[in-house]
Amino acid sequence: TGIHVATIKPGFVQTRMTEGLDLPGALTARPERVGRAVRQAVAQRKDVVYVLPIWRLVMLIIRAIPEPIFKRLDL
C-alpha cells in the first residue's frame, strides 16, 4: 500500500559510459536533468515521464509504424 511506480524515459544520457559516442545533442539529456525529472515524477506522482519532450514525439512516430515494417528497419 502507498507504493507508486514511475517509468522514467531519459533517452540518451551524457555520462562517462556514453563518453566518446556520437550522440545527437537534441536527444541527449544531462544527468542533472534526469535527476530533476525523477524528483518531479515522485513529487507529482507521475506514472510516465519523458525527460526530453522530443522523445514523446519520437516514440509516437515509432509506435505508429506497423510491426512488419518496423522489423525491417535498421534503427
Secondary structure, DSSP 4 states (H G I P E B T S, - for coil): ------EEE--EE-STTTTTS---GGGEE-HHHHHHHHHHHHHHT-SEEESSTHHHHHHHHHHHS-HHHHHH---
